[in-house]
């Protein structure tokens, strides 16, 4: 507040002196300059009206006079500034019942001690437009874009002069200042900001007559820009009068003159320093947990209240100590413990990580559910750091009782490598160590399970140097291994694929390049149904591939047709101005009508970013024997197998197996309950944005946006030998909440706005095959259940005494359910399938 006034009063006289550089700006001797100053802050939605905004105004009188002038340099001056008559009030008129400042004097609001400190005089040394020793400094350069150091930090500014008026435009985006907080890893889930700052100085006789300044900060959620906020900060300074003032003090050295005024003066930097605010009247971490634990019980995870509780608890966990967190973890023995692990891990503080590592005993295989929930929460981390990666590597190189957990640790290490590299951390020691561990492990792996484990880690890490190994396994591995390698290659950027493939093929001594690609395409049919998708699945296949495709041995329908029946569909789930989402289905059946693979993907994207929201792949083989059918050519000896693999928010998860081997298959069939198998269940922190905004007025604004998802993805396969029918299902249930809190919190008044939206959704995919007749009937269904969508905006102002003003608005709408269109032939076949089912249910047996 006071330092901002210094910026106002000191800048323009010096800028005026650019025209006459022989002297600097000067304060006249024995004069007292009386100013009025006010600053106000308003917080609202982007399209909100000023009169509906939350905020407040601080106003005061300001006296300025010259204390000392250097006898050897008239431009070297010591100036005294004193604030008085401080008032705090609403920006807009409000009824008395809604005015928290009504009947409150400044001393009651600020406190007598703080008000007294605010009204103490400040002195500054002002020499040819510079405030010494380190308050306000400008580079001595002509009109244009000098760098300025003030309360906002070191910023680029541009001045424009016209007669007696000077306009300063500050590029707030260039300001260098110590920052705290974090942003979300994926741009689509992050928050965009737009900032402007302009100050207009009006001069009279080379001195300030008035100054008006305004800065705007607009924040909006990238994928839902109706969830937004605007902070407007205004300042006004006016010269009211000039009168006779105190006489200057004689002296040669400024230090001795300051001591004469007051020996308690200390130098203060102009750049604002970080200030840690403490939550007032907040519940303890244990009280908070007891208040929300019921909402986090497993049966409530598909409700928005679970996600909202999860987000609020994370905020409190970030202020908790390791000992406080451990106390809650060790006292909880209920089914909510996995959700507690999700929240503690998602807090992403050193204390929460230490608590989790001490709580989980990886040498004990009985707690694998909690260990896996911890690891997945690490993989979904919104702003992971090197410490987290290092901790997982240390665990991986230690004793882990459960082999599935060891596999999960390896896979998640790959995910963290990708996230840290995306933020420029590829050369961090822990990242370098992790890359060696993954690549070295894959190169040395002999067992099939180990090869799969390291391939999945590479699939997450997307290391360019792993491409030759992926090509090797895509070409020569068995079915599952080749499939993982090929689908990993599909996730790479095209620029990596093109260059690396060429280098890889060139190294093959004595092998002509076109022959190599021809052999790969020729082998696509038998070795890996998806490998040709990798080679051709680019926007611009290179000339070499086009040349090879002219060979009819390679380029013919039989070569690229899949065995059995296959279908591929894609379309929009949602389509909006801020972001859209698409779905795709790729399904393959054997010649006998048994499902071979089902691949369902959902992507989110806008014009700048894309996110692979989910992928659920169900794969099966060797099942023809259960219906006495013949296996397809070349697949007669395949072991019976069915399993599921998932990608969630760009992170490949550990695959699960329904059954493996004929004996296991028959056992599962006769003991099956019909219930789906869970693929992933838990709470995920998606959007995680927290920034402190230093306003030019000296006040600090905080902007926090958090988005969470309670998710439950399950899938299953059912066989009915009686009805000669198989059914595959994937069920996606989730509840999403995004909440933003934007506020200005001085120690004496807080004003802000909370904006949020929430929805609960269910997306089902069911594939039914009836093989009682030939050709067999295949019906695919993909539908979205009717779901609510709720939005809320709450504006508030409060005093430490507890007096509070709150305005709350909301709107609720119901999003209609729908069945997503595939194609007409599928619809016709579904009618036949359901007609058959209906007939069967009514018939005698």
C-alpha positions, -999 to 999 in steps of 0.1 A, spaced: 0 0 0 26 26 11 52 13 -13 28 16 -42 23 53 -34 61 57 -36 59 43 -71 32 67 -80 49 98 -67 84 91 -79 81 78 -115 67 106 -135 88 136 -125 118 116 -136 102 106 -168 94 142 -175 130 150 -170 139 128 -200 133 159 -221 157 180 -200 184 156 -187 205 183 -170 185 181 -138 163 155 -121 129 158 -105 128 178 -73 106 185 -44 105 221 -34 119 232 0 96 240 29 65 228 11 39 202 22 21 184 -6 -13 170 4 -26 140 -16 -57 118 -14 -51 81 -22 -75 52 -26 -72 16 -38 -101 -8 -44 -103 -44 -54 -133 -62 -70 -137 -99 -76 -164 -114 -98 -171 -136 -128 -158 -123 -161 -192 -111 -172 -203 -100 -137 -215 -64 -130 -193 -42 -108 -222 -35 -84 -225 -73 -78 -188 -78 -71 -172 -87 -38 -144 -64 -26 -135 -33 -6 -119 1 -8 -91 16 13 -86 54 12 -64 78 31 -47 112 30 -10 113 22 14 141 31 48 145 13 76 169 21 113 174 16 135 165 46 170 171 33 188 181 2 224 172 -5 244 205 -4 266 192 -32 239 178 -55 204 194 -56 190 162 -73 199 141 -42 169 144 -19 154 128 12 116 127 11 92 120 39 58 104 33 30 100 59 -3 83 56 -33 94 77 -71 92 80 -73 56 68 -108 44 59 -121 10 48 -155 7 31 -175 -10 5 -168 -1 -31 -205 -1 -40 -233 12 -18 -251 -16 1 -280 -18 25 -268 -17 62 -277 -54 67 -252 -63 39 -225 -38 48 -199 -55 70 -181 -21 75 -212 -3 88 -204 13 122 -168 1 122 -140 25 126 -106 19 110 -90 11 143 -116 -16 150 -111 -32 116 -73 -30 112 -65 -30 149 -48 -1 168 -13 -16 166 -14 -22 128 -30 12 122 -3 29 141 24 11 121 7 20 89 6 57 98 43 59 108 63 81 84 85 66 57 116 83 42 133 76 9 163 89 -8 155 101 -43 183 109 -67 176 118 -103 146 95 -105 161 67 -84 150 56 -50 179 44 -29 193 21 -18 170 -5 -33 134 6 -34 128 19 -69 152 17 -98 150 25 -136 174 20 -164 186 53 -179 173 46 -214 151 67 -237 114 64 -241 104 29 -250 103 -2 -227 125 3 -197 126 -23 -169 110 -12 -137 114 -27 -102 84 -21 -80 60 -41 -58 51 -63 -88 87 -73 -92 111 -66 -121 88 -58 -151 89 -45 -186 71 -12 -190 63 11 -219 57 48 -216 37 70 -240 37 108 -235 12 133 -249 13 170 -237 8 169 -199 -2 132 -198 19 101 -195 6 66 -199 25 36 -185 17 1 -198 31 -26 -176 36 -61 -191 26 -81 -160 34 -113 -177 71 -103 -177 74 -95 -140 101 -114 -122 91 -121 -87 94 -150 -63 64 -172 -70 47 -198 -49 22 -224 -59 18 -247 -89 -1 -254 -121 -17 -286 -135 5 -309 -156 -18 -311 -186 -27 -278 -203 -63 -290 -210 -69 -293 -173 -51 -261 -164 -62 -225 -159 -55 -197 -185 -48 -162 -174 -50 -128 -191 -35 -97 -175 -35 -60 -183 -21 -30 -164 -23 7 -173 -15 38 -154 -23 74 -165 -3 103 -150 -15 139 -154 12 165 -147 11 202 -139 42 223 -138 63 191 -140 46 177 -109 19 152 -103 -16 164 -104 -33 130 -105 -26 93 -112 -51 66 -121 -42 30 -124 -61 -2 -132 -50 -38 -136 -72 -68 -146 -65 -105 -140 -88 -129 -158 -86 -166 -150 -106 -193 -167 -106 -231 -167 -94 -243 -201 -120 -270 -207 -149 -252 -191 -144 -215 -195 -177 -205 -179 -159 -214 -147 -139 -182 -145 -130 -152 -123 -119 -116 -127 -99 -95 -103 -100 -58 -109 -76 -36 -89 -79 2 -91 -58 30 -76 -63 68 -76 -40 96 -64 -49 133 -65 -30 164 -54 -54 184 -33 -32 213 -20 3 226 -15 10 246 17 39 257 38 58 228 53 86 219 77 121 233 71 148 210 56 174 195 79 210 206 73 237 179 69 262 164 45 254 126 48 220 111 44 226 84 70 232 109 97 201 128 88 180 97 90 194 89 124 185 125 135 149 118 124 146 84 141 173 58 149 148 30 144 145 34 106 154 3 86 158 -2 48 129 -20 31 130 -35 -4 102 -24 -27 95 -58 -42 68 -76 -23 80 -106 -3 60 -139 1 37 -139 30 23 -172 44 -12 -168 56 -26 -191 83 -61 -204 82 -83 -189 109 -109 -209 127 -101 -240 105 -109 -275 118 -80 -297 127 -71 -324 103 -87 -352 124 -119 -331 129 -121 -326 91 -116 -363 84 -143 -373 108 -167 -348 92 -162 -362 56 -153 -399 60 -189 -410 55 -190 -393 21 -159 -413 11 -173 -448 18 -171 -470 -14 -209 -469 -21 -208 -431 -22 -179 -427 -47 -201 -421 -77 -216 -390 -60 -203 -355 -64 -203 -350 -26 -175 -376 -24 -153 -356 -48 -161 -323 -31 -151 -338 3 -119 -352 -13 -109 -318 -27 -116 -299 6 -96 -325 26 -66 -322 3 -64 -284 11 -63 -292 48 -38 -320 43 -14 -296 27 -11 -278 60 -7 -309 81 25 -324 96 37 -359 89 28 -369 125 -8 -356 121 -13 -375 89 2 -408 102 -21 -406 132 -52 -406 110 -38 -433 87 -31 -456 116 -64 -450 133 -85 -459 102 -94 -495 97 -125 -491 76 -133 -495 39 -126 -458 35 -89 -463 41 -81 -466 3 -99 -433 -2 -78 -417 26 -47 -430 8 -59 -413 -24 -63 -380 -6 -30 -381 14 -10 -390 -17 -27 -363 -38 -18 -336 -13 18 -339 -28 36 -323 1 69 -336 16 50 -344 48 23 -364 30 48 -384 10 69 -392 41 38 -403 59 27 -426 31 61 -442 27 63 -449 65 27 -461 66 29 -486 37 51 -517 42 60 -529 8 76 -560 24 41 -570 34 21 -584 5 -12 -583 25 -16 -545 20 -14 -546 -18 -47 -528 -23 -34 -497 -4 0 -499 -20 -16 -499 -55 -39 -470 -46 -8 -450 -35 11 -459 -66 -18 -449 -90 -22 -416 -71 15 -410 -77 10 -417 -114 -18 -392 -116 1 -366 -96 -8 -331 -109 27 -316 -102 52 -344 -94 87 -336 -84 120 -354 -83 116 -364 -47 86 -385 -56 103 -403 -84 134 -409 -63 113 -424 -36 96 -449 -59 129 -459 -75 143 -466 -40 113 -488 -32 117 -506 -66 153 -514 -58 143 -526 -23 122 -556 -12 86 -558 -25 67 -588 -15 39 -587 -41 50 -592 -77 20 -572 -90 30 -543 -69 66 -545 -82 51 -544 -117 29 -514 -108 58 -494 -93 78 -500 -125 49 -488 -147 43 -457 -126 80 -448 -126 76 -446 -164 46 -422 -160 66 -399 -137 95 -398 -161 72 -386 -189 56 -359 -167 90 -346 -154 105 -346 -189 75 -327 -202 84 -299 -177 120 -298 -188 133 -322 -161 148 -349 -183 183 -343 -170 174 -345 -133 195 -372 -116 164 -392 -106 150 -391 -141 183 -402 -156 185 -430 -131 149 -441 -139 155 -441 -176 186 -464 -172 165 -487 -149 137 -490 -175 158 -493 -206 183 -516 -190 156 -538 -176 139 -541 -209 172 -549 -227 181 -576 -201 146 -591 -196 143 -628 -204 110 -637 -188 78 -628 -207 63 -611 -176 94 -589 -172 94 -579 -208 57 -569 -205 64 -549 -174 92 -529 -188 74 -524 -221 44 -509 -202 68 -486 -183 82 -475 -217 46 -470 -229 42 -445 -201 76 -428 -204 76 -425 -242 114 -424 -243 127 -416 -278 157 -438 -271 134 -468 -265 120 -468 -301 146 -494 -315 137 -518 -287 100 -513 -293 105 -520 -330 123 -552 -322 95 -565 -299 68 -553 -324 85 -573 -351 96 -605 -333 77 -608 -301 47 -630 -294 11 -617 -296 7 -599 -263 43 -585 -263 41 -574 -299 8 -557 -292 22 -537 -262 52 -527 -283 31 -516 -313 5 -497 -292 34 -480 -274 48 -468 -308 14 -454 -317 16 -430 -287 48 -414 -299 48 -381 -318 52 -386 -356 85 -368 -356 101 -394 -334 87 -423 -354 99 -411 -388 135 -403 -378 140 -433 -355 125 -458 -380 149 -446 -406 179 -448 -384 168 -482 -371 164 -497 -406 196 -482 -419 216 -500 -392 205 -534 -405 236 -544 -424 231 -558 -459 193 -552 -458 178 -528 -483 154 -503 -468 124 -509 -490 127 -546 -484 127 -541 -447 95 -521 -447 79 -545 -472 87 -574 -449 71 -555 -420 39 -548 -439 38 -584 -452 41 -597 -417 14 -574 -403 -14 -599 -410 1 -628 -391 23 -613 -364 3 -584 -351 -31 -571 -362 -23 -536 -350 13 -533 -364 2 -520 -398 -18 -493 -379 14 -480 -365 31 -479 -398 2 -464 -417 -15 -445 -389 2 -412 -397 -11 -381 -413 15 -382 -440 30 -417 -448 65 -413 -462 73 -419 -499 91 -452 -490 59 -467 -477 40 -455 -507 66 -472 -530 63 -505 -511 25 -504 -513 27 -505 -551 38 -541 -547 6 -561 -550 20 -589 -528 18 -564 -500 -10 -541 -511 -41 -563 -513 -72 -568 -492 -63 -602 -480 -31 -589 -465 -48 -562 -444 -81 -577 -437 -85 -589 -401 -95 -625 -395 -131 -629 -386 -154 -599 -382 -142 -564 -372 -158 -530 -366 -144 -496 -359 -165 -466 -350 -158 -430 -337 -178 -400 -329 -183 -371 -305 -193 -376 -268 -195 -339 -263 -188 -309 -285 -184 -274 -271 -167 -241 -276 -140 -247 -250 -134 -284 -254 -147 -315 -270 -145 -352 -264 -146 -381 -288 -151 -419 -285 -138 -447 -306 -145 -484 -307 -123 -510 -324 -137 -545 -321 -124 -578 -335 -142 -612 -334 -128 -645 -344 -143 -664 -373 -164 -683 -347 -179 -651 -333 -158 -651 -301 -145 -617 -291 -108 -613 -297 -104 -577 -287 -125 -547 -277 -108 -513 -276 -127 -483 -263 -111 -449 -262 -122 -414 -250 -101 -383 -259 -106 -348 -246 -92 -319 -266 -93 -282 -274 -74 -262 -300 -42 -263 -279 -40 -296 -261 -53 -332 -260 -58 -357 -232 -62 -395 -235 -90 -396 -209 -95 -434 -209 -89 -465 -228 -103 -499 -218 -91 -529 -239 -105 -564 -234 -85 -591 -251 -93 -628 -254 -79 -658 -273 -83 -696 -274 -120 -696 -264 -134 -715 -294 -132 -748 -275 -160 -738 -252 -185 -737 -281 -169 -766 -300 -159 -742 -328 -127 -743 -349 -100 -718 -342 -89 -695 -370 -59 -705 -391 -26 -702 -372 -43 -699 -338 -51 -735 -331 -26 -738 -302 -32 -705 -285 -37 -708 -247 -71 -697 -234 -68 -662 -220 -89 -631 -213 -78 -599 -197 -83 -562 -195 -59 -532 -198 -66 -496 -192 -51 -461 -198 -65 -434 -176 -56 -397 -181 -25 -406 -202 -13 -432 -176 -11 -468 -185 -23 -490 -156 -13 -525 -147 -33 -550 -168 -55 -575 -151 -63 -611 -161 -97 -626 -160 -84 -661 -166 -54 -679 -182 -54 -715 -193 -83 -738 -200 -86 -750 -164 -87 -715 -150 -113 -707 -177 -137 -735 -167 -132 -728 -130 -141 -691 -135 -171 -700 -157 -187 -723 -131 -179 -700 -101 -188 -668 -119 -213 -646 -101 -219 -623 -131 -205 -593 -113 -180 -572 -133 -143 -570 -123 -130 -537 -111 -103 -522 -133 -97 -490 -114 -116 -473 -85 -106 -443 -65 -103 -405 -63 -81 -386 -87 -69 -350 -85 -71 -336 -121 -69 -298 -120 -46 -284 -94 -38 -247 -97 -26 -224 -70 -10 -190 -76 -5 -158 -55 -10 -127 -76 8 -96 -64 -14 -66 -71 2 -32 -77 -17 -18 -48 4 -40 -25 -25 -64 -17 -21 -100 -26 -47 -121 -44 -48 -159 -43 -63 -180 -70 -70 -217 -64 -87 -241 -88 -90 -278 -80 -108 -305 -100 -113 -340 -88 -129 -372 -101 -143 -401 -82 -141 -429 -107 -152 -466 -110 -143 -485 -142 -153 -521 -143 -156 -547 -170 -164 -583 -176 -171 -612 -199 -200 -636 -196 -206 -668 -215 -238 -688 -217 -234 -722 -231 -271 -728 -228 -281 -698 -249 -248 -699 -269 -242 -662 -262 -212 -641 -250 -214 -606 -236 -187 -581 -229 -193 -550 -208 -174 -519 -198 -190 -496 -173 -175 -461 -166 -190 -443 -136 -177 -410 -123 -185 -379 -103 -165 -347 -112 -162 -315 -92 -142 -284 -101 -140 -257 -75 -123 -223 -77 -116 -199 -48 -103 -165 -57 -98 -141 -29 -78 -111 -15 -70 -117 22 -53 -89 41 -49 -95 78 -80 -73 85 -105 -81 58 -111 -109 33 -131 -107 1 -135 -134 -26 -156 -156 -48 -160 -194 -50 -171 -208 -83 -177 -244 -90 -195 -270 -111 -202 -307 -106 -217 -336 -125 -222 -373 -122 -221 -395 -152 -222 -431 -164 -210 -444 -197 -217 -480 -206 -204 -502 -235 -220 -536 -241 -212 -561 -268 -235 -591 -272 -227 -620 -296 -252 -648 -303 -235 -678 -320 -264 -701 -320 -268 -696 -358 -245 -686 -386 -239 -658 -395 -237 -650 -358 -255 -619 -345 -234 -591 -330 -250 -561 -312 -229 -533 -298 -244 -506 -275 -228 -475 -261 -250 -452 -240 -247 -424 -215 -271 -423 -186 -290 -391 -178 -269 -370 -154 -272 -338 -134 -250 -307 -140 -248 -281 -112 -231 -247 -111 -226 -225 -80 -211 -190 -75 -206 -176 -39 -193 -142 -32 -182 -132 3 -166 -105 25 -156 -111 60 -139 -95 90 -118 -113 117 -146 -105 142 -168 -130 123 -190 -104 106 -197 -117 71 -216 -110 39 -224 -138 15 -242 -139 -18 -249 -174 -33 -263 -183 -67 -267 -216 -85 -283 -233 -114 -290 -270 -120 -299 -287 -153 -303 -323 -163 -282 -336 -191 -302 -360 -212 -290 -396 -216 -283 -409 -250 -273 -439 -270 -244 -431 -292 -249 -440 -329 -228 -466 -345 -243 -476 -378 -276 -488 -392 -265 -525 -397 -256 -526 -360 -290 -513 -351 -307 -539 -372 -287 -567 -356 -295 -554 -321 -332 -556 -328 -327 -593 -338 -306 -600 -307 -331 -585 -283 -360 -601 -301 -343 -635 -297 -337 -628 -260 -373 -619 -255 -385 -651 -272 -362 -672 -250 -374 -657 -218 -410 -666 -225 -404 -701 -238 -407 -734 -220 -375 -752 -211 
